[in-house]
Amino acid sequence: MHNTLVILVVGLTPQLVGEHTPALKRLAERGGLRPLDTVTPAVTCSVQATLATGLSPGEHGAVANGWYFKDLAEVWFWRQSNRLVAGEKIWEAGKRKNPDFTCAKLFWWYNMYSTADWSATPRPMYPADGRKLPDHYTSPPALHDELDERLGTFPLFSFWGPMADISSSRWISDATRHVMETRDPTLTLTYLPHLDYNLQRLGPDLSHPELQRDLRDVDALCGELIDAADREGRRVIVVSEYGITPVRDAVHINRALREAGLVAVRREEHGREQLDAGASRAFAVADHQVAHVYVRDPAEIPKVRALLEGLEGVEAVWGDSEKREQGLDHPNSGDLVAIAESDRWFSYYYWLDDALAPDYARTVDIHRKPGYDPVELFFDPALKSPKLSAGWRLAKRKLGMRQLLDVISLKDTTLVKGAHGRVTDDPDMGPLVISSEADLLPQGALKAGDFKALVLTHVFGEENGGTSPRETAADIASA
């Protein structure tokens, strides 16, 4: 077996590999770089599940970063149990081929209760007093304290939100090198999210000094990991899930459904409106440039489809036949799937009056919001001293006072300059795969569903790798 390191660099595209990424450029030159033919939706959970299983979203079930759990009548985003993903994972296939195979899975998603030998993933603590405390979850549990002692507390508030920066990627990179040095896994999967932040804040404009700095910073982390892998005799693969393209504004899909009388809300304290998904005739779970639309009465699907197709900023609406063609026909999927135009994205907003927005709307709250909210990457421009405002709110929390961290704007969705979710029109702006082993790469683009086989080929060699035909979810279930 050849020990292999896989580095997932979020948002990395062929056009971004060059002057500002010398370490990645050297890896591509000594090995090879190919476009990655990704899946729809091109979002974190869906693509990572495909990379890990070789299956489409319609087969593994991770149809977005979140979806409508029909039995609960609730929308849930960013769940973490690996049991939500159907299919044999890369590391399970590796163990099947050789019982001595081991895997470290560091900060890839769906990373709780997996069958990997070592894992770590963000997992805040939520004390009963309403606070949110930075932390992470590991398996085995002893790895948690070992990483904390070596690296300090996981910097959760730099992992997402208006203060997101290189700190979280640095922590993950350091943790990865520590695990490689101390455990020597056959396969190491790690995740560097840093480029995602300013690519969404600024768009993929290579002339912007901040994006150039981000590229240099994440490339330096990649360089450290590649150097460590080279010293330890590991093969190296770099992969990304999606490319981020320029956008100009959001499509408020739930507001359109609300105005048509299809979205139901319930009033809570101070008249604030909560989405009542179970009582709604139709509503959308917005996730970047893709929205799953759930329709309670099948007879109303044609009406809802016509409404969506007439909505400015919507490129396509998929029904059953289109979902089958696109590999998105799973019970978790919406009855309809809306795809935004290339320069638009879907907001989750369902209220028509900001005074009635739920209290979490102005906060960073990835679990309560029934949809993805990229505006969380920005402090509200109306705040004169946003960091001071956030610090004051945190200080009051530490003194035991109840205090919302309401520092996110509801007024300006044009703040967001980059988005993803639909497959990019230009492969140069889409995701990629780079390998230290040029002879193991295909001649052209690599399909995301073939990534699992590519990794196994790196570990076991071309004859014994994962080159057999892909299994379907039905094959796995009947095995």
Stockholm file with secondary structure:
# STOCKHOLM 1.0

chainA/1-479         MHNTLVILVVGLTPQLVGEHTPALKRLAERGGLRPLDTVTPAVTCSVQATLATGLSPGEHGAVANGWYFKDLAEVWFWRQSNRLVAGEKIWEAGKRKNPDFTCAKLFWWYNMYSTADWSATPRPMYPADGRKLPDHYTSPPALHDELDERLGTFPLFSFWGPMADISSSRWISDATRHVMETRDPTLTLTYLPHLDYNLQRLGPDLSHPELQRDLRDVDALCGELIDAADREGRRVIVVSEYGITPVRDAVHINRALREAGLVAVRREEHGREQLDAGASRAFAVADHQVAHVYVRDPAEIPKVRALLEGLEGVEAVWGDSEKREQGLDHPNSGDLVAIAESDRWFSYYYWLDDALAPDYARTVDIHRKPGYDPVELFFDPALKSPKLSAGWRLAKRKLGMRQLLDVISLKDTTLVKGAHGRVTDDPDMGPLVISSEADLLPQGALKAGDFKALVLTHVFGEENGGTSPRETAADIASA
#=GR chainA/1-479 SS CCCEEEEEETTCCGGGSSTTCHHHHHHHHHSEEEEEECCSSCSHHHHHHHHHHSCCHHHHCCCSSEEEETTTTEEEESCCBGGGSCSCCHHHHHHHHCTTCCEEEESCSSCBSCSCSEEEEECCBCCTTSCCBCCEEEESTHHHHHHHHHHCSCCGGGTSSTTCCHHHHHHHHHHHHHHHHHHCCSEEEEEECTHHHHHHHHCSCTTCHHHHHHHHHHHHHHHHHHHHHHHTTCEEEEECSCCCEECCEEECHHHHHHHTTCCCEEECGGGCEEECGGGCSEEEEEETTEEEEEESSGGGHHHHHHHHHTSTTEEEEECHHHHHHTTCCCTTSCSEEEEECTTEEECCCCCSSGGGSCGGGGSCCTTTSSSCCGGGGSCCTTCSSHHHHHHHHHHHHHTTCCCCCCCCCSSCGGGCCEECSSCCSSGGGSCEEEESCGGGSCSSCEEGGGHHHHHHHHHHCTTTSSCSCCCCHHHHHHC
#=GC SS_cons         CCCEEEEEETTCCGGGSSTTCHHHHHHHHHSEEEEEECCSSCSHHHHHHHHHHSCCHHHHCCCSSEEEETTTTEEEESCCBGGGSCSCCHHHHHHHHCTTCCEEEESCSSCBSCSCSEEEEECCBCCTTSCCBCCEEEESTHHHHHHHHHHCSCCGGGTSSTTCCHHHHHHHHHHHHHHHHHHCCSEEEEEECTHHHHHHHHCSCTTCHHHHHHHHHHHHHHHHHHHHHHHTTCEEEEECSCCCEECCEEECHHHHHHHTTCCCEEECGGGCEEECGGGCSEEEEEETTEEEEEESSGGGHHHHHHHHHTSTTEEEEECHHHHHHTTCCCTTSCSEEEEECTTEEECCCCCSSGGGSCGGGGSCCTTTSSSCCGGGGSCCTTCSSHHHHHHHHHHHHHTTCCCCCCCCCSSCGGGCCEECSSCCSSGGGSCEEEESCGGGSCSSCEEGGGHHHHHHHHHHCTTTSSCSCCCCHHHHHHC
//
